[in-house]
Amino acid sequence: MKKLELAFNIFSIFVDSAMLYLAGILSYLLRYRAENLFPQYPILFNLSLKSFSGYIAFAIPYLLIILAFYGLYNLKSTRKFWKTFLKIAVAVSTGLAIFIAAYFFNQDLFPSRLIILMAWILGIAFVAFGRYAILLTERLFLRSGIGLHKLVLIAEKGNDFNLISEIKRRPVLGYELISVLYPSERILEELEAIRSASGIDEILQVSSVFSRPVMDKILDFTRDYGIKFDYVPDIIESQQTNLSASSIAGVPVIELSTTPLSGWGRVVKRFADIVLSALALILTSPLFLLVYLGIKLDSSGKALFVQERFGQNRPFRFYKFRSMYQNLSVGEEYGGQEAEKMRSQLWKDNARHGPFLKIKNDPRVTRFGRFIRRTKLDELPQLYNVLMGDMSLVGPRAHVLDEVERYRGKYKRQFTIKPGITGLTQVTQAAIPELPFEEEMRLDTFYLENWSLVLDLSILLKTAWVLFKPHHRGEDY
């Protein structure tokens, strides 16, 4: 989902809330302030507008949850409005049905059934109006070339279902056709060249002439770079599959998602990161001062260690408390060439197979540094990375640049999401210090494919358990 689509989906929450509120207020006014409209139904209750507004404010969150349940906050800009209208009608009607069921058991729940009936009709109409206005606005952006998905079409010559001409003619479909490729032995090289030059959001495959090994490589390419992959099913697949399919210019396509960490998954995770990291920074602020003083008293030099790490396919400034001697810490601002030379020598004593450097009883670590490593206090500044959006509380490990270059070519997919302070790998290594590199990559892949907020919370709880259990000895996980 493009950022523009995600922004409009978020904005639609506020629009729906406003429309539902207006529908409720108008229902009240029609019933209570325009009594002549319903002479056969005399008003037998006394309900102020202020009190009724409280009822509306109470009901709106529940109605938003129902709207979300029907997928109304995960819509593409290319959606058809009539489908959206049907979902709105069903969702608002579901809300009414729940109220009727509750009213059946408690008739004192609300004094006017007529207001509820009018709110139901007006709610559908107002929410639909708001959504149509949003859709028209989105389409204006698309016609201006804003928010278009960069699309690569893989098709057979003369057999593209007129998609090329339709996509070029109708920007409201939501695509910028940046290249059309035809089946060849160099298909992966061509895709890589396009991605490097202009980037790719989606690949739509119309041709079905590729062999299974080539298809596997294309799918690996889309997963490695977080690219959405669509394909036009053949007749047999169309009959056998029970999946819901979208369409482009009337042509059915099947979508393969790369990770739950897209669209609303990304929003939920980011919101959780902001709230929890901000709270953690406030609660641990006294520890920052104590650790700072401990580092300064133990060894000379800077208390904060800043280094470039890699995540989300880009380097970023990574913060932690310095746990090594200043002159042996890598970086021009620290030990410079002396530190680099010693680090190169330590590779001979690497305690772990693979592209990562891990030294038992590392001679570069200070006495206080061993303590803050064992207790993980050296990682407290990474909360700032989380708050700024460079990292997440949970995710793959953030490795140094030279280590990343040793395996990045084979494991590109791990870099499509934010690295984390903790993660499945870090928790597992507390129990299995000599965790094989390939197993770490498998754990990161599992996390990427199966992310959920519940999984994040469980990892955070396991991390807390590892740190505070009595026999924890602070393995450098």
C-alpha positions in Angstrom: 0.0 0.0 0.0 1.4 3.4 -1.0 1.9 6.1 1.6 -0.8 8.2 -0.1 -3.3 5.4 0.1 -2.4 4.7 3.7 -2.8 8.4 4.5 -6.2 8.5 3.0 -7.2 5.4 4.9 -6.2 7.0 8.1 -7.9 10.2 7.2 -11.1 8.3 6.4 -11.4 7.4 10.1 -11.8 11.0 11.1 -14.2 11.6 8.1 -16.3 8.6 9.1 -16.4 9.8 12.7 -17.5 13.3 11.6 -20.1 11.9 9.3 -21.6 9.6 11.9 -21.7 12.4 14.4 -23.5 14.7 11.9 -25.9 11.9 11.0 -26.7 11.5 14.7 -27.2 15.2 15.3 -29.4 15.6 12.3 -31.5 12.6 13.4 -32.0 14.3 16.8 -33.0 17.6 15.3 -35.4 16.0 12.9 -37.1 14.1 15.7 -36.9 16.6 18.6 -36.9 20.0 16.9 -39.2 19.3 14.0 -42.1 17.6 15.8 -44.5 18.5 13.0 -42.7 16.0 10.7 -44.0 13.1 12.8 -47.3 14.1 14.3 -48.4 10.5 14.7 -45.4 9.9 17.0 -45.6 12.4 19.8 -42.5 13.1 21.8 -42.8 11.3 25.2 -39.2 11.8 26.5 -37.0 14.7 27.5 -33.5 14.3 26.0 -31.1 17.3 25.7 -28.8 17.8 22.7 -25.8 17.6 25.1 -26.9 14.3 26.5 -27.6 12.9 23.1 -24.1 14.0 21.9 -22.7 11.9 24.7 -24.6 8.9 23.3 -23.2 9.5 19.9 -19.6 9.9 21.2 -20.1 6.5 23.0 -21.4 4.8 19.9 -18.9 6.0 17.3 -15.9 4.0 18.4 -17.9 0.8 18.2 -19.2 1.7 14.8 -15.6 2.4 13.6 -14.6 -1.1 14.8 -17.4 -2.6 12.8 -16.4 -0.5 9.7 -12.8 -1.7 10.2 -14.1 -5.3 10.4 -15.6 -5.0 7.0 -12.3 -3.8 5.5 -13.2 -0.2 5.1 -9.9 1.1 6.4 -7.7 -1.0 4.1 -8.9 0.2 0.7 -6.9 1.0 -2.5 -7.4 4.2 -4.3 -8.5 2.1 -7.4 -11.5 0.7 -5.6 -15.0 0.9 -7.1 -17.3 3.1 -5.1 -20.4 0.9 -5.3 -18.5 -1.9 -3.5 -17.5 0.6 -0.8 -21.1 1.7 -0.5 -22.3 -1.9 0.0 -19.7 -2.4 2.7 -20.8 0.8 4.4 -24.5 -0.2 4.3 -23.8 -3.7 5.7 -21.5 -2.3 8.4 -23.9 0.4 9.6 -26.7 -2.1 9.5 -24.7 -4.5 11.6 -24.4 -1.7 14.2 -28.1 -1.2 14.1 -28.7 -4.9 14.5 -26.5 -5.0 17.6 -28.4 -2.1 19.1 -31.8 -3.7 18.4 -30.5 -6.9 20.1 -29.4 -4.9 23.1 -32.7 -3.0 23.2 -34.6 -6.3 23.2 -33.1 -7.1 26.6 -33.2 -3.6 28.0 -35.9 -1.3 26.7 -34.6 1.6 28.9 -31.3 1.6 27.0 -32.4 4.6 24.8 -35.6 6.6 24.9 -36.3 7.0 21.1 -36.3 4.2 18.5 -37.2 6.6 15.8 -34.0 8.5 16.2 -32.1 5.3 15.9 -33.9 4.4 12.7 -33.2 7.9 11.2 -29.6 7.7 12.3 -29.3 4.3 10.5 -30.4 5.8 7.2 -28.6 9.0 7.6 -25.5 7.2 8.8 -25.2 5.2 5.6 -25.9 8.2 3.5 -23.4 10.5 5.3 -20.6 8.0 5.5 -21.0 7.1 1.9 -20.9 10.8 1.0 -17.7 11.3 2.9 -16.1 8.3 1.3 -17.1 9.4 -2.1 -15.5 12.8 -1.5 -12.3 11.1 -0.3 -12.3 8.8 -3.4 -12.7 11.8 -5.7 -9.8 13.6 -4.0 -7.6 10.5 -4.3 -8.4 10.3 -8.0 -7.4 13.9 -8.4 -4.1 13.1 -7.0 -3.7 10.1 -9.3 -4.6 12.1 -12.4 -1.8 14.5 -11.3 0.6 11.6 -11.1 0.8 11.6 -7.3 0.6 8.3 -5.5 0.8 6.1 -8.6 2.3 2.6 -8.1 5.4 2.1 -10.2 4.4 -1.0 -12.2 6.5 -3.4 -14.3 4.4 -5.5 -16.6 5.7 -8.9 -17.7 3.7 -10.0 -20.7 3.9 -12.0 -23.9 4.0 -9.9 -27.1 0.5 -9.4 -28.5 -1.1 -10.9 -25.4 -1.3 -8.3 -22.7 -5.1 -8.1 -22.4 -4.9 -4.5 -23.5 -3.5 -3.7 -20.1 -0.7 -1.5 -21.5 -3.0 0.9 -23.3 -5.6 0.9 -20.5 -3.0 1.7 -17.8 -1.5 4.5 -19.9 -5.0 5.9 -20.7 -6.5 5.7 -17.2 -4.3 7.0 -14.4 -7.2 6.5 -12.0 -6.2 2.8 -12.1 -3.4 3.9 -9.9 -0.4 2.8 -11.9 2.6 4.3 -13.6 3.8 1.8 -16.2 7.6 2.2 -16.0 8.5 -0.8 -18.1 7.1 -3.7 -20.1 9.2 -6.9 -20.1 8.9 -10.0 -22.2 9.9 -13.5 -21.2 13.6 -14.0 -21.6 16.6 -15.6 -19.8 17.7 -12.1 -18.7 14.4 -11.3 -16.9 16.0 -11.0 -13.4 18.8 -8.8 -14.7 16.2 -6.5 -16.3 14.2 -6.3 -13.2 17.2 -5.5 -11.1 18.3 -2.8 -13.5 14.8 -1.2 -13.3 14.7 -1.4 -9.6 18.1 0.2 -9.2 17.2 3.0 -11.7 13.7 4.0 -10.7 12.4 1.6 -8.1 9.5 -0.9 -8.4 6.3 -1.0 -6.3 4.5 -3.8 -8.1 5.1 -6.4 -10.7 2.2 -7.7 -12.7 2.8 -10.9 -14.6 0.5 -11.7 -17.5 2.8 -14.3 -19.1 2.7 -17.9 -17.8 5.6 -19.3 -19.9 8.3 -19.2 -17.2 9.7 -22.4 -15.8 9.3 -23.1 -12.1 12.9 -22.3 -11.2 12.6 -18.9 -13.0 9.3 -18.2 -11.2 10.9 -19.0 -7.9 13.7 -16.5 -8.6 11.1 -13.8 -9.6 9.2 -14.5 -6.3 12.5 -14.4 -4.3 13.2 -11.0 -6.0 9.9 -9.5 -5.0 10.3 -10.8 -1.4 13.8 -9.6 -1.1 12.9 -6.0 -2.0 9.4 -5.9 -0.6 7.7 -5.6 -4.0 4.1 -6.5 -4.4 3.6 -9.3 -7.0 0.4 -9.8 -9.0 -0.3 -12.3 -11.7 -3.1 -13.0 -14.1 -4.4 -16.6 -13.3 -4.9 -19.1 -16.1 -8.3 -20.7 -16.6 -7.6 -23.7 -14.4 -6.3 -21.6 -11.5 -9.4 -19.3 -11.8 -11.6 -22.3 -11.4 -9.7 -24.0 -8.6 -8.7 -21.1 -6.4 -10.9 -19.8 -3.7 -9.0 -16.6 -3.1 -10.4 -13.2 -3.5 -8.9 -11.3 -6.4 -8.7 -7.7 -7.4 -8.8 -6.4 -10.9 -6.9 -4.0 -13.1 -9.0 -2.5 -16.0 -11.4 -5.5 -15.7 -8.6 -8.1 -15.8 -8.6 -10.4 -12.7 -5.3 -10.5 -10.8 -4.2 -12.4 -7.7 -2.2 -10.7 -5.1 0.7 -12.2 -3.1 1.5 -10.2 0.0 5.2 -9.9 1.1 4.7 -9.3 4.9 1.9 -8.3 7.3 4.1 -5.3 8.1 2.6 -3.2 5.3 -0.4 -0.9 5.3 -2.1 -0.9 8.7 0.4 -3.4 10.1 3.1 -0.7 9.7 0.9 1.9 11.3 0.0 -0.2 14.3 3.7 -1.2 14.9 4.9 2.4 14.5 2.2 3.6 17.0 3.2 1.0 19.5 6.9 1.9 19.0 6.3 5.6 19.6 4.1 5.1 22.7 6.3 2.4 24.4 9.7 4.0 23.5 8.5 7.4 24.8 7.3 5.8 28.0 10.5 3.8 28.4 12.7 6.9 27.9 10.8 8.7 30.7 10.9 5.7 33.1 14.6 5.0 32.4 15.9 8.6 32.4 17.5 8.2 35.9 19.4 5.2 34.5 20.8 7.3 31.7 22.5 9.6 34.2 23.8 6.7 36.3 25.3 4.9 33.3 26.8 8.1 32.0 28.5 8.7 35.3 29.7 5.1 35.5 31.3 5.2 32.0 33.0 8.5 32.8 34.4 7.3 36.1 35.6 4.0 34.6 37.4 5.2 31.5 38.2 8.4 29.6 36.3 9.4 26.4 32.8 9.9 25.2 29.9 8.1 27.0 27.8 7.7 23.9 28.9 5.5 21.0 27.5 6.5 17.6 28.0 4.2 14.6 26.4 3.6 11.2 24.3 0.5 11.1 22.1 -0.8 8.3 18.3 -1.2 8.2 15.4 -0.6 5.8 17.9 -0.8 2.9 19.8 2.3 4.2 22.4 3.2 6.7 21.4 5.1 9.9 23.0 6.6 13.0 22.9 4.0 15.7 23.2 5.0 19.4 24.4 3.0 22.4 26.4 3.6 25.5 30.2 3.1 25.0 31.3 -0.2 26.6 34.8 -0.4 25.0 37.8 1.7 25.6 37.7 4.9 23.6 40.8 4.1 21.6 39.6 0.6 20.7 36.1 1.7 19.7 35.7 1.7 15.9 35.1 5.0 14.2 37.0 8.1 13.3 35.6 9.9 16.3 36.9 7.1 18.6 39.8 4.8 18.0 40.2 5.3 14.2 42.8 3.1 12.5 44.1 1.6 15.7 40.6 0.3 16.5 40.1 -1.0 13.0 43.4 -2.8 13.0 42.6 -4.6 16.3 39.1 -5.5 15.0 40.6 -7.1 11.9 42.9 -9.1 14.1 40.1 -10.3 16.3 38.3 -11.9 13.3 40.8 -14.7 13.7 39.3 -15.5 17.1 35.7 -15.1 16.0 33.6 -17.3 18.3 30.8 -17.6 15.9 30.6 -19.1 12.4 29.2 -16.7 9.8 29.6 -13.0 8.9 29.2 -11.7 12.4 32.1 -10.9 14.8 31.7 -12.2 18.4 34.6 -12.4 20.8 34.5 -14.2 24.1 36.2 -12.1 26.9 36.7 -9.3 24.4 39.8 -7.4 25.5 38.4 -4.1 24.2 35.6 -4.0 26.7 36.0 -2.0 29.9 35.1 -3.2 33.4 32.0 -1.1 33.6 31.3 -2.0 29.9 31.0 -5.6 30.8 28.4 -4.7 33.4 26.2 -2.6 31.1 26.5 -5.3 28.4 25.5 -8.0 30.8 22.5 -6.0 31.9 21.8 -4.5 28.5 22.0 -1.0 29.9 24.3 -0.1 27.0 21.3 -0.4 24.6 19.1 2.2 26.4 20.0 4.9 23.8 18.5 2.8 21.1 15.1 3.9 22.5 15.9 7.2 20.8 16.4 5.3 17.5 13.0 3.8 17.9 11.3 7.1 18.7 12.9 8.7 15.6 11.7 5.8 13.4 15.1 4.3 12.5 14.5 1.2 14.5 11.7 -0.7 16.1 11.4 -2.2 19.6 11.2 -5.7 17.9 12.9 -6.7 14.7 16.0 -8.2 13.1 19.3 -7.3 14.6 21.0 -4.0 13.4 24.4 -5.1 12.2 27.4 -3.0 11.4 28.0 -2.1 7.7 31.0 -4.3 7.0 29.2 -7.4 8.4 26.1 -6.6 6.4 28.1 -6.6 3.1 29.1 -10.1 3.8 25.6 -11.5 3.5 23.4 -8.8 2.2 23.4 -10.2 -1.4 21.9 -13.5 -0.3 19.5 -12.2 2.4 18.1 -8.9 1.1 14.6 -9.5 2.5 15.7 -8.9 6.1 16.5 -5.3 5.2 13.0 -4.4 4.0 11.8 -3.8 7.6 13.2 -1.9 10.6 15.8 -3.5 12.8 14.9 -4.0 16.4 16.4 -3.6 19.9 15.3 -7.1 20.5 13.8 -9.9 18.4 13.3 -13.6 17.9 17.0 -14.0 17.2 18.2 -12.1 20.3 15.8 -14.0 22.6 16.8 -17.4 21.1 20.5 -16.6 21.4 20.0 -16.1 25.2 19.3 -19.9 25.3 21.6 -20.9 22.4 24.6 -18.6 22.4 26.2 -20.4 19.4 23.1 -20.0 17.2 24.0 -20.7 13.6 23.9 -17.8 11.2 21.5 -19.6 8.9 19.1 -20.2 11.8 19.2 -16.5 12.6 18.2 -15.7 9.0 15.3 -18.3 9.3 14.1 -16.7 12.5 14.1 -13.2 10.9 12.2 -14.6 7.9 9.7 -16.2 10.2 9.2 -12.9 12.0 8.8 -11.0 8.8 6.2 -13.4 7.4 4.2 -13.9 10.6 4.4 -10.5 12.3 1.6 -9.5 14.6 1.2 -7.2 17.6 0.7 -10.2 19.8 4.0 -11.7 18.5 5.8 -8.4 19.3 4.4 -8.3 22.8 5.4 -11.9 23.4 9.0 -11.2 22.3 9.2 -8.2 24.6 7.9 -10.3 27.5 10.4 -13.0 26.8 13.2 -10.4 26.6 12.2 -9.1 30.0 12.2 -12.7 31.4 15.7 -13.4 29.9 17.1 -10.2 31.5 15.6 -10.6 34.9 15.7 -14.4 35.5 18.2 -15.3 38.3 20.5 -17.5 36.2 20.9 -14.9 33.3 24.5 -14.2 32.7 24.1 -11.6 30.1 25.1 -13.4 26.9 25.8 -10.9 24.2 22.6 -11.6 22.3 
